[in-house]
């Protein structure tokens, strides 16, 4: 039985180690997992694996939406206070993410730039956050310069989110073929509603009627079966789509 227990600990640790490598986590997680298989696995599950699961992300999105309505500046205040108290690289990352979420893109860019100079310079999460901040600040070429190497060097790291961000940056730069390739890749691999909307917007803008009709039909079907809170989360996305669709020649408003 002890041998079996040890084997299970190692199997779990190996699973999380593979997850850490595929998602671009810092290499110190491998040292923790293999030095302390049981304890390391429990810590990794609570700190990394669970918070980035799809169900947990959806729950956090709904919770953040409620919190932003009640106290829109709380995340930035808390993150700034924590960084002022303990100015570590991790706390700077948290502050940068909070600023970006709050729409303070210019300051988020400055904080992410500082992160890119520190011990997390090669961390995929920092690179993606920095690219999003650049895009939010209107610096789409800088966003592409961060995202393209990230996608090529770490293709397993959040491919859906990286592909969407890269596609949007390419679209903003007037590179429609590259944008369409990214959106199509995400639709084919994941079928996410965000990617379908972006692909539909691209098709409408470039008068690709066949692609537009295909994606609009898929989106309409998905919207009919969405819960209200999911529709609310995608409100701005659907607003953009409806405006573009209604602007088509011959469309009925």
TAMO-V910556 format. One record per residue. PSI is psi in degrees with one decimal (none if undefined). D_CENTER is the distance of its C-alpha to the mean C-alpha in Angstrom with 1 decimal. Layout:
# TAMO-V910556
PSI_D_CENTER / PSI_D_CENTER
This chain:
# TAMO-V910556
-43.1_42.1 / -37.7_41.0 / -42.2_40.3 / -43.8_38.3 / -43.6_36.3 / -39.5_35.6 / -41.1_34.5 / -40.9_32.0 / -44.0_30.6 / -38.6_30.2 / -44.9_28.6 / -43.1_26.0 / -40.1_25.4 / -40.4_25.2 / -47.7_22.6 / -32.0_20.3 / -42.2_21.3 / -42.6_20.2 / -41.6_16.8 / -42.5_16.6 / -44.7_17.6 / -28.3_15.4 / 8.9_12.2 / 29.9_13.5 / 156.0_14.8 / 147.4_17.8 / -16.4_21.0 / -21.2_22.7 / -34.5_21.2 / -40.6_23.4 / -43.1_26.4 / -45.3_25.8 / -40.2_25.3 / -20.5_28.4 / -37.1_30.5 / 76.0_30.0 / -47.5_28.9 / -55.8_29.3 / -42.2_28.3 / -39.0_25.4 / -41.2_24.0 / -42.7_24.3 / -44.6_22.6 / -41.4_19.7 / -44.7_19.4 / -34.3_19.3 / -36.9_17.3 / -55.6_14.6 / -53.7_14.9 / -46.3_15.4 / -21.8_12.8 / 9.3_10.0 / 156.8_12.0 / -44.2_11.2 / -43.7_14.2 / -37.9_13.5 / -42.1_10.0 / -40.4_12.1 / -41.1_14.8 / -37.7_13.1 / -45.2_11.8 / -42.2_15.5 / -40.7_16.9 / -36.6_15.1 / -41.8_16.4 / -45.0_19.8 / -40.8_19.8 / -31.7_18.8 / -42.5_21.8 / -38.3_24.2 / 80.2_23.3 / -23.5_20.7 / 7.1_21.4 / -44.8_21.4 / -42.8_18.1 / -42.7_19.0 / -46.9_22.6 / -43.6_21.9 / -38.5_19.6 / -41.0_22.2 / -41.8_25.0 / -40.8_23.6 / -38.7_23.1 / -37.2_26.5 / -44.5_28.0 / 91.7_26.4 / 63.7_24.9 / 166.3_23.1 / -39.2_20.2 / -43.1_18.1 / -31.0_19.1 / -39.6_18.4 / -42.8_14.7 / -41.8_14.7 / -43.1_16.7 / -44.0_14.5 / -40.2_11.4 / -40.7_13.9 / -42.4_15.4 / -44.2_12.3 / -32.5_11.7 / -1.1_15.5 / 10.3_15.6 / 70.4_17.5 / -41.1_16.0 / -44.9_19.1 / -33.1_19.4 / -40.0_15.7 / -45.6_16.4 / -41.4_19.5 / -40.8_18.1 / -36.6_15.4 / -40.3_18.3 / -38.1_20.3 / -37.7_17.7 / -12.7_17.8 / -5.8_21.6 / -159.1_21.7 / -16.4_21.4 / 23.4_17.6 / -35.3_18.0 / 7.3_16.9 / 128.4_14.1 / -36.8_11.0 / -39.2_8.8 / -43.0_11.2 / -44.6_11.1 / -43.7_7.5 / -42.3_8.2 / -39.0_11.5 / -41.7_10.6 / -40.2_8.8 / -43.2_11.9 / -44.5_14.2 / -43.1_13.1 / -27.0_13.5 / 8.2_16.8 / 8.7_18.0 / 69.8_17.9 / -34.6_16.4 / -40.3_18.6 / -35.7_17.4 / -45.0_13.7 / -39.5_14.9 / -26.8_17.0 / -41.0_14.1 / -39.6_11.8 / -48.2_14.9 / -35.8_16.2 / -44.4_13.0 / -38.7_12.9 / -36.2_16.6 / -30.4_17.1 / 66.6_14.4 / -19.6_13.9 / -8.1_13.1 / 111.8_10.0 / 59.0_7.0 / -31.2_9.0 / -48.2_7.6 / -40.7_4.3 / -43.5_6.8 / -42.2_9.5 / -45.5_8.5 / -41.3_8.0 / -40.4_11.1 / -42.7_12.9 / -38.9_12.7 / -41.1_13.9 / -40.8_16.6 / -41.5_17.6 / -26.6_18.1 / 1.4_20.2 / 35.4_22.4 / 72.8_21.5 / -35.9_21.4 / -42.0_22.1 / -38.7_19.2 / -47.3_16.9 / -38.5_18.5 / -40.6_18.3 / -47.2_14.5 / -41.5_14.3 / -40.4_17.1 / -44.3_15.7 / -39.9_12.7 / -44.6_15.3 / -38.2_17.7 / -35.2_15.6 / -24.7_13.6 / 27.5_15.3 / 150.9_12.5 / -35.0_13.8 / -44.6_11.3 / -39.2_12.3 / -40.8_15.9 / -44.1_16.0 / -40.0_14.9 / -39.4_17.4 / -41.8_20.0 / -41.2_19.7 / -46.4_20.3 / -40.6_23.2 / -41.7_24.7 / -30.2_24.6 / 16.8_26.3 / 36.8_28.7 / 86.4_27.6 / -38.5_29.1 / -47.9_28.9 / -39.2_25.1 / -47.1_24.8 / -40.3_27.1 / -48.7_25.4 / -38.5_21.9 / -38.2_23.4 / -42.7_25.4 / -41.6_22.5 / -42.5_20.5 / -40.7_23.8 / -43.9_24.4 / -40.3_21.0 / -34.1_21.5 / -24.7_25.0 / 6.7_23.7 / 142.8_20.9 / 158.9_21.7 / -41.5_22.1 / -30.6_19.3 / -41.1_16.8 / -39.6_18.6 / -39.2_18.4 / -32.6_14.6 / 18.3_14.6 / -50.0_17.6 / -38.0_16.7 / -46.3_15.2 / -30.6_18.5 / -44.4_20.6 / -42.5_19.6 / -45.8_20.4 / -39.6_23.6 / -43.7_24.8 / -39.1_24.4 / -41.5_26.0 / -20.9_28.9 / -5.8_29.5 / 144.5_30.4 / 130.1_34.2 / -0.2_35.9 / 152.6_33.2 / 121.0_34.5 / none_33.0
